[in-house]
Amino acid sequence: MKRENFFINFVLFIFSFSLIFPYIYLDINYGFPFSITGDEDNWVAIFLHSCGICEVRAERCFSMLLFSVLCKLIKVFFEDVKYISIFLKTLGCFAIVFFLFGTIKNFIRDNSISLLALAVSVLTVGDILRFSSGKLELAHSPFFGFIISRGFNPNPLIVVFLFFTFLVSQWLSSQEKLTISQKIVLGVALGLNFWGQFYYYIHALLFVLLLLIFDRRRKDIFEFSFLAFFVALPALIHNFFQAKYEHADEMLQRGILLTTFRAKGFDFLLEKKNYLILFLSFVSILYLFKFEKERNLFFFWISSVILGFQNFITGITVQERHFYYAFYLFSIIAIFSFLKILICRLKLMFLKKFINIFSFILFLYPVIFFSVFLLKERFFIESMRTFSHIKEQVELKDDFEKICEWIKENRGKVKALSVPSDISPILFRVCLYTTFLDVRTYIFIPIDEDEIFRRRVLNIKLQGYDFQIYLSELEKRFGLISDFPDLPEIRGILTDQFGFPENLKTKLKKTTEKSFLKQEYDNFLRDEFLRLENIDELKKSVVFFGLSHVIREKQKDEKEFYLKEVFRTQKFSVYEISFNSFDF
């Protein structure tokens, strides 16, 4: 038994290392903390802003208290702030694997590596086959994304929730009374969820409420929940005051974090595989419910289904995919717990042997993938659209490092920067000592949409771009809006990058015609762009936003007399903005 446990743990270690390897490899190979497009990078940026390390002037992010504290602690040990991002992501990847597979092992209660592997891999077979056949895209699948994408972009946010599920699956599934130390650890683990991302603490809270209703050990559960309340209290107070920020609603809608649109589409049931998984997991969980030790799995599954249906229940979309990924996890655990019992009772040893071979190959897939990645690194970086921004970071590494070094050397002079929108998040990861005009670097700041609109147009103007380029980008965004949009949907989609002028909001409240919306928005853009053609108006905007420098690819022309080149890399020029010698 010990030998088999050692083998399982060894395979899990190899699997864990293969997951985290690509991110570490890229950092070591290129000496640069890579920015991956996705929510995880946005959240890491928020940690850095909310903890005050970045020195961003007069802007406060919608923050999570746990990671604000973590950032400050990491800063004590690492002088260079870029290591905060690296540390958080590395910690996230290891912890995700350990707690996730620990939870699955605790619930399935089987030392068979094959069932463990199959439980994780079954939903990804089609995605893996498509990927292996040359369709080099990372499918939006919870486990395929976990196996492949998370290796490049680990999410540290889910760690506290998985830690809680790991403890619950380990301790509460035994019917013994909890010790005082177990209650304390469970209380702290539950309370810390409230210091992090709300997807997870809502799930943990639902689970505990179900336990309080149906579990016989209500006294134990109430006691660790009571302790959890006091652990959570500082974060709850912190979140309460954040919700009172001016423009807090716009800030949340801008990141499409909390919106009233798309609830009518009910994404959970638009994915056909969810019907099958719901049916199989329902049958499995009903059977497992008769076993006393498996009831916690039942409660986790029920709470995950409630969250899967939350936008139907509430009519509010809260980035629903984040909510119903938990449904996949606990459904798969339930299905394969039931499958294990079925195989043993029917003595289907030939089936178990087939599963052993098939699932073990799937389990080693990330090892194979990342071995190929190591040999064909350039091919993947240049061929996969998902990694296109990595390609740019590799190509511009020297430029980025020189620019960041220049910013650090001129911290007293550099107040706020206009930079190309596609590279501002990348520069931010390395250099946190200034403010960027482009709001995509930090979406969750309490400013209104009208200001974002003016920031965006000013940034386009200072970058020397043609107005038509801006309109073509806008065309792509309008394509995401439904045929019969409501105002919150338009705002939620457009204000992420473009902003939504106040006068336009008033004008569009009574219309739902998409072509009319597009035309009106174009008109507002054109008027704002033409306004900035006037030098006095341009100067007012520059002074209002405190801009001191512009970093851009395009060389200035004669009309841009206010730009004075002060630094240059191979691809970029750094200009000081000076309408006259006394302005800056």
C-alpha positions, 0 to 999 in steps of 0.5 A: 500500500505504501509503495502504491501511495508513493507511486501516486504521489510521485506521478502527482509531483511530475504532473504538478511540475509539468504544469508549472514548468512552462511559466518558470521556463519562460521566465528563466529563459528570457528573464522577464515576467510574462504577461498572459492575456486573461483574468488571472493577469488582471487580478495580479495587476489588481493585487499590485495596485491595491497594496500601494506598491505601485505608487499609482497616483490618486487611483484605488483599485477594487482590491482583495485584502488577502493579496494586498497583504501578500504583496506587501509581505513578498515585497519585504523579501524581494526588492524587485516588484516583478517577483511578486507576480512570479511568486504569486503565480508559482505558488498558485500553480503548485497549490492548485494541483496539490489541493485539487488532487488531494480533494479528489483523492479524499472523496474517491477514496481509491488509490488507483491512479487511473481513476484519479487521472480519468476523473480529471481528463475525461472532459478534455479528450475531444479538446486534446485530440483537436489540439494534437491534430494541429488546431493550436487553440486552447479550448475554453474547457475547465480541465483542458485549460487547467492542464495546458493554459494554467501552466502558463497562467496559474491562478493564485485566487482559487487556492484558499477555496481549494484549501478549504475543500481539501480540509473538508474532504479530509476531516468532515467526511469522517464521522468523528467529532472535530477537535479544537485544532481542527475547528480552528484551522477550518474556521481560518480556512473558511474565513480566508475565502472572504479575503479573496475572490467572491466566486469562491467564498459564495460557494464555501458559504453555500456549502456551510449553510447546507451542512448547518441544515442537514449535518448532525454535527451542527454544533461543530459546524456552527463553532468553526463558522463562528470563528470564520466570521471574525476571520472574515470580518476585516475583509467584509468591512473592506469590501463594504467600503469599496462598494461605497466608492464613487463609480463603484457600479461602473467599475464592476460593470467595466470589468464585466464582473457584475452585470445585468445583461446576458442573464437571459442567455443562460450560458450554463445550459448553452453548453450541451455537454452540461446536460449530460454531466448534470444527468450523470452526476445527479444519478451518481450523487443520489446513489452516493448520498446513502453513504454517510461518508459521502454526504459532504460531496453531495453538499459540495455538488448541490452548492456548485449546481446552485452556482451554475444556475445563479444567473438564472436565479438572480437575473444577474451575470457574474462572469458565470463561467467562473461560477460553474467551473466548480460544478464540473469539479464536483460532478466529475468526482461524484461520477467517478466515485460511483464508477469506482463502486460500480466496477468493484461490485460488478467485478469488471476487471477488464474495464479497470485494466482498459481505464488504467492504460487510457487514463494514465496516457491522458494523465501524462499528456501535459508532460508530453505537451511541455516536452514538445513545447521545449523542443518546438518552443518557437513554433508554439509561440509563433503559431498559437493565437493564444500565445501571440502576446508572448511572441511580442514580449519575446521580440520586444524584451530588450526594448521593454527592459530599457524602457522600464530601466529609464522609467525607474531612473526618472521616477521623479520626472515621470508622472503619467505615461501615454503608451500603446494599449497592447503593451501597457499591461506588459510594462506594468508587470515590471515597472509599477512606478507610474500611472498609465493613461490606458485604463486597461492596465488597471480596469477596476479603478473607481473612475467614471466611463466618461473619463475612460472615454476621454483617456482612450481618445487622448491616448490614441491622439498622443500615439499618433494613430489615425482616427480610422484605426480607432473606428476599426477597433471599435467595429470589432467590439460592436460585433460582440453586442447582441442584436437587441442590446440593452444599455448595460450590455453596451456599457459592459462591453464597450467600457472595458477599453473604450469608455462610454460618454455621459451624454451618449448614455442619456441619448441611448436609453430609449433605443435598441437599434444596433446600427444607430448605436454604432453611428452615434458612438462614432459621432461622439468619437469623431467630435472628441478627436476633432476637439483634441486637434485644437492645441489649447484643448489638447493642452488642457487634457494633458494637464488634467490627466497629469501626463508628462511623457509619451512612449510610442512606435510612430515618429512624431511629425511637424505638427506635434511640436509639443513632443520632445524626444528624450530616450530611444530604443530600437522600436520605441521613442520616449517623448517628453510633453512640453507645450512650453518650457514652464508646463512640466 
